[in-house]
Amino acid sequence: MSELSRFLERAETLLDRLEAFLPATPVPPDWDKHIAYRWHRLQGRGQYRPVTRPHRLRLEDLRQVDRQKRELDRNTRQFLAGLPANNALLWGPRGTGKSTLIKAVLNEHAAGGLRLIEVDKTDLMDLPEIVDGLYERPERFILFCDDLSFEAGEAGYKALKAILDGSISTAPDNVLVYATSNRRHLLPEMMAENLDTRIVDGELHHGEAVEEKVSLSERFGLWLSFHPFSQDDYLSIVAYWLEQLGGGELDGTARKQALQWALTRGSRSGRVAFQFAKDWTGRRGL
């Protein structure tokens, strides 16, 4: 009996050590407590990780993108009402408000049952697992894929195509995909691929490589394009954020500094305008 007791004691010690290396049991998401989650894979097991401090940006904080705001907000309201709605692709240059708009839409409609799950490109292969637990939920979910782009042959490319349209199993009615990208077709476009384009009976036929790249982006029913801001638009955004942050009015000195700020960064975007407003307000505060 003493040998058996020693054996059992050693076995328990060994099991305790092994348990330290095993992933913890995922905690079920509390959709009432948190409005945003990130899909996170740890030690081979995926789980929803709550975003405890989501961005509190409002739709009115986005300036000079009224058409894009109106279209995405309308599509989201259709979705929340149980009406037909489209997956959305927001594409255009960096810093023009694509990701910010999706976050602002979440804040606008969270009280109405909208929830967001951010999915990194490296985790797109988990999409079937991610949506599997959402079928019976009363909430409406946005799968948010930020700064999305692919290289040829990446596994996540086909996984996203399948969840959008083309898999034998359909996505839940309470799930939409909102993605942002700097590329309209999400894949690099090479000059050589256009050489396969031909004209048949007056019609333009693209080569197979081009058709394959278009086939993903066209699965998004709603395309929203963002473009670089004009100088007046940029200064208008600067003036808004100076007012919001307590930096005063956009006088002649601030205007000159704002233009210089944009010139040194090679961009007149909403992000650059916000960064200047923070810098100007902070320096005045000192």
Backbone bond lengths (Angstrom), bond angles and torsions (degrees), N, CA, C in turn:
res aa  C-N    CA-C-N  psi(-1)  N-CA   C-N-CA  omega(-1)  CA-C   N-CA-C  phi
1 M - - - 1.463 - - 1.511 111.62 -
2 S 1.338 116.48 -35.00 1.452 119.33 -179.57 1.529 110.46 -65.93
3 E 1.344 116.94 -38.56 1.464 119.62 177.91 1.524 110.56 -66.58
4 L 1.320 116.88 -40.05 1.459 120.56 177.81 1.524 110.89 -63.66
5 S 1.307 116.89 -41.09 1.468 120.71 179.46 1.523 110.41 -63.24
6 R 1.356 116.02 -42.93 1.467 118.96 178.97 1.530 110.31 -64.05
7 F 1.340 115.94 -39.96 1.474 119.84 179.55 1.533 110.54 -62.84
8 L 1.336 117.23 -45.31 1.452 120.67 179.93 1.522 111.97 -65.18
9 E 1.320 116.42 -36.61 1.463 120.59 178.42 1.525 110.97 -64.90
10 R 1.343 115.49 -43.60 1.465 119.35 178.52 1.523 110.79 -66.51
11 A 1.345 116.51 -37.46 1.464 119.60 178.29 1.523 111.27 -63.41
12 E 1.331 117.03 -41.35 1.463 120.54 178.44 1.523 110.98 -64.72
13 T 1.322 116.61 -38.90 1.462 120.31 177.85 1.519 110.56 -63.30
14 L 1.342 115.32 -42.66 1.463 119.45 179.61 1.525 111.30 -64.40
15 L 1.327 117.56 -41.13 1.458 121.20 178.23 1.516 111.45 -64.23
16 D 1.322 117.60 -38.93 1.466 120.80 177.45 1.523 110.89 -60.53
17 R 1.349 115.15 -40.77 1.465 118.81 179.47 1.526 111.10 -67.83
18 L 1.334 117.22 -39.42 1.459 120.38 179.80 1.523 111.78 -66.28
19 E 1.334 116.70 -37.22 1.457 120.26 -179.00 1.520 111.88 -62.52
20 A 1.329 116.58 -27.93 1.468 119.91 179.62 1.525 111.49 -65.83
21 F 1.350 116.68 -23.62 1.456 120.21 -178.53 1.529 112.26 -96.36
22 L 1.307 118.07 -8.00 1.451 121.26 -179.95 1.526 110.28 -85.24
23 P 1.362 117.41 143.22 1.469 119.20 178.45 1.515 111.30 -65.77
24 A 1.309 115.53 144.05 1.464 120.10 178.49 1.525 110.42 -67.65
25 T 1.309 116.28 152.32 1.457 121.06 177.92 1.528 109.40 -65.16
26 P 1.342 118.02 125.24 1.470 119.65 -177.69 1.520 111.60 -59.28
27 V 1.328 114.98 139.39 1.460 120.91 176.73 1.529 108.16 -84.13
28 P 1.326 119.32 126.79 1.468 120.74 179.55 1.527 110.61 -57.82
29 P 1.334 118.03 139.18 1.466 119.97 -178.99 1.520 111.89 -66.89
30 D 1.317 115.79 141.89 1.460 122.13 175.76 1.523 107.16 -101.12
31 W 1.337 115.99 92.41 1.455 120.24 -174.10 1.515 112.57 -68.50
32 D 1.332 118.22 -18.35 1.462 120.89 176.90 1.531 112.00 -78.94
33 K 1.321 116.42 -29.16 1.462 120.79 -175.68 1.521 112.30 -86.80
34 H 1.339 117.22 -38.42 1.463 121.30 -175.82 1.527 109.91 -121.57
35 I 1.333 115.91 138.85 1.461 120.07 -179.18 1.523 112.01 -95.83
36 A 1.324 118.27 -14.23 1.462 121.19 -177.21 1.523 110.03 -136.08
37 Y 1.318 114.59 142.20 1.464 121.80 178.66 1.522 109.34 -136.42
38 R 1.326 115.54 158.28 1.466 121.63 169.31 1.521 108.29 -116.64
39 W 1.320 115.66 138.39 1.455 119.41 173.48 1.523 107.54 -80.59
40 H 1.315 116.00 124.16 1.467 121.47 -173.05 1.516 109.25 -130.30
41 R 1.315 116.12 131.87 1.463 120.50 178.81 1.523 108.90 -108.06
42 L 1.346 115.65 123.87 1.451 122.03 -178.38 1.518 108.74 -131.84
43 Q 1.342 115.59 123.10 1.465 121.76 178.73 1.523 111.24 51.39
44 G 1.327 114.45 44.13 1.451 119.84 174.38 1.511 115.80 81.15
45 R 1.319 118.32 2.85 1.468 121.39 -178.05 1.522 109.44 -123.04
46 G 1.329 116.04 127.91 1.453 120.31 179.13 1.509 111.90 -89.15
47 Q 1.326 115.61 149.78 1.466 120.07 179.23 1.521 109.62 -157.83
48 Y 1.338 115.32 158.10 1.454 121.42 174.95 1.524 108.98 -83.37
49 R 1.330 116.52 124.26 1.473 121.12 177.10 1.522 108.60 -108.16
50 P 1.346 118.63 121.22 1.466 119.61 -176.91 1.521 112.54 -68.35
51 V 1.322 115.07 143.40 1.471 121.86 171.52 1.521 106.03 -93.36
52 T 1.321 115.72 103.01 1.465 119.77 -172.20 1.525 112.97 -76.21
53 R 1.331 116.96 -22.10 1.466 120.21 -179.82 1.536 109.58 -132.46
54 P 1.328 117.34 73.42 1.472 119.80 -179.65 1.524 111.29 -69.30
55 H 1.340 115.78 157.31 1.455 120.85 176.02 1.525 109.53 -61.31
56 R 1.310 116.28 137.97 1.468 121.04 -177.48 1.528 111.32 -105.17
57 L 1.306 117.36 32.49 1.454 121.02 179.00 1.523 110.56 -67.53
58 R 1.324 115.39 144.86 1.459 121.48 -179.65 1.535 109.62 -107.18
59 L 1.309 116.05 159.51 1.460 119.22 177.64 1.529 111.48 -60.14
60 E 1.344 116.06 -35.82 1.464 118.33 -179.15 1.526 112.65 -70.31
61 D 1.335 117.63 -12.63 1.457 120.25 177.15 1.526 112.48 -77.65
62 L 1.320 117.30 -14.80 1.461 120.54 178.00 1.524 108.67 -91.23
63 R 1.309 116.07 123.31 1.455 121.46 -175.31 1.528 110.42 -113.64
64 Q 1.318 115.42 150.01 1.463 123.51 174.89 1.528 113.38 63.90
65 V 1.328 117.62 20.75 1.468 121.26 173.19 1.532 108.27 -132.39
66 D 1.323 116.01 44.29 1.464 121.05 -173.68 1.529 112.09 -62.72
67 R 1.322 117.20 -40.48 1.465 119.28 -178.73 1.519 110.69 -64.29
68 Q 1.323 117.01 -44.37 1.460 120.81 -179.86 1.537 110.68 -65.05
69 K 1.321 116.86 -41.13 1.469 120.25 177.29 1.521 110.89 -60.68
70 R 1.308 115.73 -46.02 1.456 120.45 -176.69 1.538 111.15 -62.84
71 E 1.327 116.82 -43.31 1.464 120.35 -176.62 1.528 111.78 -70.22
72 L 1.325 117.34 -44.35 1.465 119.02 -178.27 1.529 110.98 -70.44
73 D 1.319 116.69 -37.01 1.466 119.61 178.20 1.528 110.22 -65.94
74 R 1.336 117.56 -41.12 1.469 120.55 178.04 1.527 110.57 -62.90
75 N 1.322 117.46 -44.87 1.463 121.27 179.95 1.531 110.53 -61.42
76 T 1.324 116.09 -39.28 1.463 120.34 -179.53 1.521 111.28 -69.53
77 R 1.324 117.26 -38.49 1.472 120.30 178.42 1.529 110.46 -66.05
78 Q 1.321 117.62 -37.21 1.463 120.37 174.52 1.530 110.10 -60.44
79 F 1.308 115.49 -44.29 1.459 122.15 -179.49 1.522 111.02 -60.34
80 L 1.336 116.76 -45.93 1.458 121.03 -178.90 1.527 112.03 -67.49
81 A 1.333 116.32 -28.13 1.463 120.45 179.99 1.522 112.20 -83.26
82 G 1.328 117.48 1.46 1.452 120.23 -178.96 1.515 113.62 78.87
83 L 1.333 117.12 13.86 1.459 122.13 179.43 1.524 109.53 -92.74
84 P 1.329 117.96 162.59 1.469 119.73 177.24 1.531 111.14 -57.55
85 A 1.324 116.10 136.72 1.465 122.39 179.08 1.524 108.65 -147.83
86 N 1.313 116.47 161.09 1.457 121.87 -172.86 1.522 112.88 -109.20
87 N 1.337 115.27 149.90 1.452 120.28 163.85 1.525 107.95 -63.94
88 A 1.332 117.01 147.84 1.462 120.36 -172.05 1.527 111.43 -125.75
89 L 1.324 114.83 137.44 1.469 122.42 173.79 1.512 108.36 -116.52
90 L 1.327 116.44 119.30 1.460 122.81 177.39 1.522 107.30 -105.65
91 W 1.333 116.51 115.65 1.458 118.64 -174.46 1.532 109.91 -130.94
92 G 1.327 114.13 152.55 1.454 120.16 179.04 1.519 110.77 152.03
93 P 1.338 117.31 -176.61 1.463 121.23 -176.37 1.518 112.57 -61.80
94 R 1.311 116.02 161.89 1.463 122.54 179.74 1.526 110.12 -64.76
95 G 1.330 115.14 148.27 1.455 120.65 172.17 1.509 116.30 76.76
96 T 1.339 118.43 11.05 1.464 119.66 -175.75 1.527 113.14 -95.77
97 G 1.340 117.86 2.79 1.453 120.38 171.44 1.511 115.72 105.44
98 K 1.319 118.26 14.60 1.471 120.47 -176.18 1.530 111.41 -65.16
99 S 1.326 116.68 -56.45 1.466 120.51 -179.57 1.522 111.40 -65.64
100 T 1.316 116.27 -38.98 1.458 120.81 -179.14 1.518 111.42 -61.62
101 L 1.331 116.66 -36.74 1.459 120.12 179.98 1.529 110.98 -64.14
102 I 1.324 117.65 -41.28 1.465 120.48 179.75 1.526 110.20 -65.18
103 K 1.335 117.44 -41.78 1.462 120.33 177.76 1.523 111.51 -64.25
104 A 1.327 116.54 -38.62 1.460 119.83 179.61 1.523 111.17 -67.80
105 V 1.334 117.82 -37.29 1.463 121.32 176.67 1.527 110.22 -63.29
106 L 1.329 116.71 -39.27 1.468 119.97 176.26 1.520 110.88 -59.68
107 N 1.320 117.09 -48.70 1.465 120.38 -179.89 1.527 111.69 -62.94
108 E 1.319 116.59 -34.64 1.464 121.00 -179.39 1.525 111.68 -66.09
109 H 1.339 117.42 -35.41 1.458 120.46 -170.32 1.524 113.71 -119.16
110 A 1.327 118.38 10.53 1.467 120.30 -179.80 1.523 111.31 -60.70
111 A 1.315 116.97 -38.12 1.466 120.05 -179.93 1.522 112.11 -65.39
112 G 1.326 116.90 -21.83 1.461 121.19 178.76 1.510 113.62 -90.68
113 G 1.336 117.40 8.60 1.456 121.06 176.00 1.508 115.54 103.05
114 L 1.325 118.37 7.07 1.463 120.37 179.14 1.523 110.14 -80.23
115 R 1.320 116.34 134.23 1.460 123.05 176.84 1.522 108.81 -130.28
116 L 1.320 116.25 155.45 1.468 121.36 -177.36 1.520 110.13 -127.72
117 I 1.330 115.70 137.53 1.460 122.65 175.09 1.525 107.68 -124.26
118 E 1.314 116.55 114.54 1.464 120.63 179.53 1.526 109.32 -85.25
119 V 1.322 115.53 129.07 1.461 121.97 -177.61 1.521 108.45 -122.93
120 D 1.316 116.31 120.43 1.463 120.99 177.57 1.521 110.02 -72.29
121 K 1.322 115.55 153.67 1.463 119.81 -179.28 1.517 112.06 -57.91
122 T 1.318 117.27 -34.42 1.465 120.61 -178.56 1.523 112.14 -70.24
123 D 1.334 117.66 -14.26 1.462 121.43 -178.07 1.527 112.84 -106.78
124 L 1.329 118.00 10.43 1.454 120.11 -177.29 1.526 112.35 -64.03
125 M 1.321 117.65 -24.36 1.454 120.22 176.82 1.532 111.42 -64.28
126 D 1.329 116.75 -18.46 1.474 121.30 179.96 1.525 112.70 -87.24
127 L 1.328 118.82 3.46 1.462 120.34 -174.81 1.531 113.74 -54.46
128 P 1.330 119.21 -43.71 1.476 117.10 176.66 1.526 113.00 -58.30
129 E 1.341 116.33 -39.07 1.463 120.02 178.79 1.524 110.90 -70.11
130 I 1.326 117.03 -36.81 1.462 120.96 -178.18 1.524 111.23 -63.85
131 V 1.329 116.43 -44.87 1.465 119.52 -175.26 1.528 112.50 -83.39
132 D 1.324 117.40 -14.29 1.463 120.06 -174.92 1.528 112.02 -60.05
133 G 1.330 116.98 -35.91 1.458 119.99 -178.18 1.516 114.09 -87.15
134 L 1.344 117.66 6.61 1.461 120.57 -175.47 1.522 113.45 -106.09
135 Y 1.316 117.88 -7.56 1.467 121.12 -172.83 1.529 112.66 -57.82
136 E 1.302 117.40 -42.88 1.463 120.91 -172.89 1.524 113.49 -96.87
137 R 1.324 117.74 5.00 1.450 119.99 -177.85 1.531 111.13 -78.73
138 P 1.347 118.00 146.03 1.470 120.33 178.29 1.531 112.59 -78.81
139 E 1.345 117.92 -18.81 1.460 120.62 -178.52 1.535 110.38 -72.77
140 R 1.325 115.18 167.54 1.465 122.56 174.14 1.527 107.46 -111.20
141 F 1.330 116.34 133.14 1.462 120.84 -171.02 1.530 111.66 -118.06
142 I 1.326 114.35 135.56 1.457 122.38 170.57 1.532 107.90 -105.49
143 L 1.326 117.18 120.75 1.460 120.91 169.61 1.524 107.09 -86.21
144 F 1.312 116.37 115.13 1.469 123.10 -172.37 1.519 109.55 -102.69
145 C 1.338 116.10 114.42 1.467 122.33 177.28 1.520 107.46 -112.54
146 D 1.318 117.38 107.05 1.456 122.52 -172.71 1.519 111.10 -95.34
147 D 1.345 114.93 141.84 1.468 122.09 174.76 1.531 110.60 52.65
148 L 1.307 114.67 54.20 1.460 120.93 -171.73 1.526 110.66 -87.60
149 S 1.312 116.08 130.28 1.460 122.26 171.37 1.515 107.67 -159.80
150 F 1.307 115.79 154.79 1.453 120.60 -175.68 1.522 110.16 -130.68
151 E 1.306 114.69 154.77 1.450 121.92 165.96 1.522 107.49 -104.14
152 A 1.295 116.20 159.47 1.460 120.28 -176.76 1.527 110.55 -58.23
153 G 1.325 115.73 132.79 1.458 120.62 173.91 1.515 114.88 90.54
154 E 1.333 119.42 -1.77 1.460 120.08 -179.49 1.520 110.84 -68.76
155 A 1.343 115.47 139.18 1.460 120.57 -174.36 1.524 111.85 -66.07
156 G 1.333 117.31 -37.19 1.454 120.36 -177.49 1.516 113.50 -63.01
157 Y 1.323 116.99 -22.56 1.461 122.08 -179.39 1.526 110.73 -60.89
158 K 1.334 116.60 -49.30 1.465 120.18 -179.14 1.525 111.57 -72.37
159 A 1.329 117.09 -31.64 1.461 119.71 178.37 1.526 110.68 -64.62
160 L 1.326 116.75 -39.70 1.457 120.08 178.99 1.521 110.59 -69.66
161 K 1.325 117.56 -40.46 1.461 120.35 176.53 1.526 111.21 -57.68
162 A 1.329 116.15 -40.84 1.460 120.49 -176.89 1.516 111.84 -66.91
163 I 1.334 116.96 -41.08 1.462 119.61 -177.07 1.527 110.78 -73.49
164 L 1.341 116.85 -29.98 1.460 120.05 179.03 1.523 111.49 -73.21
165 D 1.339 114.72 -46.44 1.465 118.74 -177.20 1.523 108.09 -178.56
166 G 1.296 116.54 116.34 1.448 117.74 176.52 1.503 114.80 137.22
167 S 1.327 118.78 -8.16 1.451 121.09 177.74 1.524 109.37 -87.33
168 I 1.326 116.03 157.06 1.462 120.31 178.14 1.530 110.97 -68.02
169 S 1.362 116.52 -25.95 1.466 120.76 175.29 1.521 108.73 -103.84
170 T 1.314 116.19 137.09 1.454 120.70 -176.06 1.520 110.85 -89.96
171 A 1.333 115.53 153.67 1.464 120.36 175.61 1.521 109.38 -72.73
172 P 1.333 118.53 153.62 1.472 120.53 178.71 1.522 111.45 -60.59
173 D 1.331 116.16 152.82 1.458 120.99 177.71 1.523 111.91 -67.64
174 N 1.328 116.87 -18.67 1.463 120.18 -178.30 1.523 112.45 -99.01
175 V 1.341 117.43 23.70 1.466 122.10 179.98 1.523 109.94 -132.41
176 L 1.340 116.06 130.82 1.457 123.22 170.42 1.522 108.94 -126.79
177 V 1.328 115.25 157.25 1.462 121.38 176.03 1.518 108.59 -109.25
178 Y 1.336 116.34 124.29 1.459 122.85 171.57 1.521 106.93 -115.09
179 A 1.327 116.91 120.48 1.464 121.53 -177.19 1.518 110.41 -125.57
180 T 1.322 115.79 149.13 1.462 121.38 174.04 1.519 108.78 -119.26
181 S 1.325 115.26 149.78 1.465 119.53 -179.64 1.520 109.77 -160.11
182 N 1.321 115.90 151.64 1.457 120.84 171.47 1.523 111.26 -82.04
183 R 1.345 116.19 -12.07 1.464 121.52 -178.08 1.520 109.85 -111.92
184 R 1.304 116.24 133.70 1.458 120.07 -179.07 1.527 111.79 -64.78
185 H 1.322 117.58 -37.48 1.458 120.94 -177.77 1.520 112.88 -106.45
186 L 1.348 117.11 9.45 1.465 123.44 171.69 1.521 114.33 68.62
187 L 1.312 118.23 -5.11 1.464 122.61 179.58 1.515 108.91 -129.13
188 P 1.350 117.93 151.01 1.460 119.54 176.65 1.518 110.92 -64.12
189 E 1.329 116.18 139.14 1.457 121.03 -179.76 1.523 109.15 -110.09
190 M 1.330 115.57 122.58 1.451 121.93 -175.25 1.533 110.55 -101.45
191 M 1.336 115.12 146.08 1.455 120.27 179.64 1.521 110.86 -60.54
192 A 1.326 117.07 -37.56 1.460 120.50 -176.43 1.523 112.18 -62.23
193 E 1.345 116.56 -29.02 1.459 119.23 -178.30 1.513 111.69 -67.74
194 N 1.332 117.60 -27.97 1.461 120.13 179.21 1.518 112.78 -72.51
195 L 1.332 117.22 -16.29 1.457 120.27 179.68 1.526 111.46 -68.53
196 D 1.336 116.89 -19.88 1.467 120.46 178.19 1.525 112.51 -80.99
197 T 1.326 117.09 -8.29 1.463 120.40 179.35 1.530 109.86 -68.01
198 R 1.323 115.67 137.61 1.466 119.57 -178.45 1.527 109.16 -138.94
199 I 1.310 115.58 162.16 1.460 122.44 178.54 1.518 108.28 -111.51
200 V 1.342 115.69 122.88 1.464 122.14 179.64 1.522 107.99 -123.36
201 D 1.336 115.80 116.47 1.474 121.85 -179.11 1.521 111.64 52.73
202 G 1.322 114.92 40.85 1.455 120.03 177.18 1.508 114.91 82.32
203 E 1.352 117.93 -2.56 1.457 121.50 -179.98 1.514 110.67 -102.01
204 L 1.333 115.78 143.91 1.452 122.05 -179.49 1.523 109.61 -88.38
205 H 1.337 117.27 123.13 1.456 122.65 179.40 1.524 108.65 -118.87
206 H 1.339 116.32 118.03 1.459 120.42 179.26 1.518 110.63 -77.17
207 G 1.330 115.62 157.99 1.449 121.09 176.84 1.518 111.32 -71.05
208 E 1.336 116.47 168.30 1.460 121.24 -176.76 1.522 112.16 -61.72
209 A 1.335 117.83 -37.51 1.468 120.41 -178.46 1.523 111.17 -63.31
210 V 1.340 116.11 -42.08 1.462 119.97 179.14 1.524 110.30 -67.40
211 E 1.333 116.80 -42.71 1.460 120.62 179.62 1.525 111.39 -59.93
212 E 1.336 117.18 -39.03 1.457 120.93 -179.98 1.522 111.05 -64.37
213 K 1.324 116.83 -38.56 1.458 120.00 -178.57 1.527 111.34 -72.06
214 V 1.321 116.87 -36.71 1.456 120.47 179.16 1.528 110.71 -70.30
215 S 1.340 117.00 -27.50 1.456 120.92 -172.69 1.525 112.93 -63.73
216 L 1.331 118.80 -25.81 1.463 120.59 177.72 1.524 110.89 -79.37
217 S 1.322 116.80 -51.25 1.460 119.31 -175.99 1.523 111.91 -64.47
218 E 1.344 118.22 -30.60 1.454 119.11 -179.00 1.525 112.65 -73.61
219 R 1.326 117.37 -10.21 1.460 120.33 175.05 1.528 111.50 -74.85
220 F 1.312 116.97 -13.98 1.461 121.08 172.60 1.528 107.45 -85.43
221 G 1.323 116.62 117.32 1.456 119.19 -176.80 1.517 113.73 -72.13
222 L 1.337 116.97 -23.86 1.463 121.08 -178.26 1.522 109.03 -118.54
223 W 1.324 115.85 117.78 1.472 122.30 175.35 1.522 108.09 -106.70
224 L 1.312 116.13 127.61 1.458 121.28 175.17 1.519 108.58 -122.83
225 S 1.314 116.35 116.39 1.459 121.16 -177.83 1.521 110.37 -96.78
226 F 1.314 115.54 139.13 1.462 123.43 177.30 1.529 108.29 -116.26
227 H 1.322 116.35 143.69 1.460 120.31 -174.27 1.531 109.90 -131.99
228 P 1.332 117.13 157.76 1.474 119.44 177.50 1.524 110.81 -58.00
229 F 1.326 115.50 146.64 1.455 120.24 -178.28 1.529 110.88 -82.49
230 S 1.316 114.83 149.24 1.455 119.96 170.59 1.526 109.08 -72.04
231 Q 1.310 116.70 170.66 1.468 120.32 179.55 1.530 110.71 -62.51
232 D 1.329 117.02 -42.40 1.461 119.93 -179.76 1.526 111.07 -64.61
233 D 1.347 116.82 -41.09 1.466 120.02 178.43 1.530 110.65 -62.93
234 Y 1.323 115.38 -43.95 1.469 120.31 179.32 1.532 110.84 -59.56
235 L 1.321 116.88 -46.44 1.467 120.30 -178.93 1.526 110.99 -66.88
236 S 1.325 116.71 -32.42 1.467 120.13 176.68 1.521 110.92 -63.73
237 I 1.321 116.81 -39.76 1.468 120.89 178.18 1.524 110.24 -68.42
238 V 1.316 116.84 -40.89 1.468 120.68 176.52 1.525 110.01 -58.03
239 A 1.327 116.64 -46.48 1.463 120.61 -178.75 1.530 110.68 -61.53
240 Y 1.324 117.63 -39.68 1.461 120.63 179.69 1.523 110.86 -62.29
241 W 1.334 116.77 -47.88 1.456 119.28 -176.72 1.529 112.78 -72.51
242 L 1.319 117.45 -29.89 1.464 119.01 173.65 1.531 110.03 -62.06
243 E 1.324 115.87 -40.63 1.459 119.64 178.22 1.532 111.06 -66.77
244 Q 1.341 117.14 -42.68 1.459 121.10 -178.38 1.524 112.17 -66.80
245 L 1.328 117.11 -36.37 1.464 121.56 -176.15 1.519 113.17 -90.68
246 G 1.325 117.22 -4.32 1.451 119.98 -179.93 1.518 113.41 81.06
247 G 1.320 116.54 29.71 1.464 120.63 -177.83 1.513 114.58 -93.67
248 G 1.333 117.76 6.14 1.453 120.69 178.72 1.523 111.93 88.48
249 E 1.308 115.54 -171.38 1.459 121.35 -178.45 1.524 110.91 -84.72
250 L 1.312 115.00 162.64 1.459 121.15 177.10 1.527 108.15 -84.26
251 D 1.325 115.81 81.44 1.460 119.65 179.38 1.528 109.64 -83.55
252 G 1.332 115.75 -173.79 1.462 120.01 -176.68 1.519 113.21 -59.69
253 T 1.343 116.66 -41.65 1.461 120.33 -179.30 1.520 111.29 -66.36
254 A 1.331 116.28 -45.94 1.463 119.92 179.88 1.524 110.75 -64.76
255 R 1.322 116.63 -37.73 1.468 120.14 179.26 1.518 110.84 -62.61
256 K 1.305 116.60 -45.16 1.458 120.73 179.61 1.521 111.26 -62.49
257 Q 1.332 116.61 -43.66 1.460 120.81 179.77 1.529 111.72 -66.93
258 A 1.338 116.42 -35.77 1.470 119.87 179.10 1.524 111.02 -65.50
259 L 1.322 116.98 -40.61 1.465 120.17 178.66 1.521 110.64 -67.72
260 Q 1.320 116.59 -38.98 1.456 120.31 177.79 1.533 110.41 -65.06
261 W 1.308 115.64 -39.27 1.474 120.94 178.50 1.527 110.52 -59.95
262 A 1.334 116.45 -45.38 1.467 120.88 179.73 1.527 111.08 -66.22
263 L 1.328 116.50 -36.91 1.461 120.49 -178.92 1.525 111.18 -64.53
264 T 1.317 117.13 -41.18 1.466 119.92 -178.83 1.527 111.71 -69.02
265 R 1.317 117.59 -21.89 1.470 120.89 179.66 1.518 113.47 -99.71
266 G 1.317 116.41 -5.87 1.455 120.33 177.88 1.506 113.78 66.02
267 S 1.350 117.29 27.75 1.459 119.75 -177.15 1.514 110.32 -158.02
268 R 1.345 115.30 139.61 1.466 121.20 171.39 1.527 107.04 -113.76
269 S 1.298 116.74 78.41 1.461 121.65 -177.55 1.520 109.92 -115.65
270 G 1.322 115.13 168.85 1.455 119.74 176.30 1.512 111.89 -63.41
271 R 1.323 116.75 -35.98 1.464 120.43 178.42 1.520 110.84 -63.93
272 V 1.326 116.90 -43.99 1.458 120.58 179.85 1.531 109.97 -65.25
273 A 1.329 117.00 -39.02 1.467 120.54 178.47 1.520 110.92 -62.22
274 F 1.331 116.96 -43.37 1.463 121.58 179.72 1.530 110.51 -65.24
275 Q 1.326 116.86 -40.92 1.461 120.44 179.29 1.524 111.19 -64.16
276 F 1.336 116.38 -41.00 1.470 118.26 177.27 1.522 110.82 -63.46
277 A 1.349 116.69 -43.72 1.467 119.74 -178.49 1.520 111.10 -60.46
278 K 1.329 117.70 -39.01 1.466 120.46 177.39 1.530 110.71 -65.58
279 D 1.330 116.54 -43.63 1.464 119.87 -179.13 1.535 110.69 -64.70
280 W 1.324 116.37 -45.52 1.479 120.62 -178.28 1.529 110.96 -64.57
281 T 1.307 116.41 -44.79 1.458 119.96 -179.60 1.530 111.36 -65.83
282 G 1.327 116.03 -40.82 1.453 119.75 178.95 1.514 113.07 -64.83
283 R 1.334 116.45 -42.46 1.471 119.43 179.99 1.517 111.19 -66.66
284 R 1.322 116.77 -36.72 1.468 119.37 176.87 1.520 110.95 -67.57
285 G 1.327 116.10 -34.64 1.446 119.47 178.71 1.518 112.99 -65.39
286 L 1.347 115.94 -34.13 1.461 118.61 176.58 1.523 111.88 -69.61
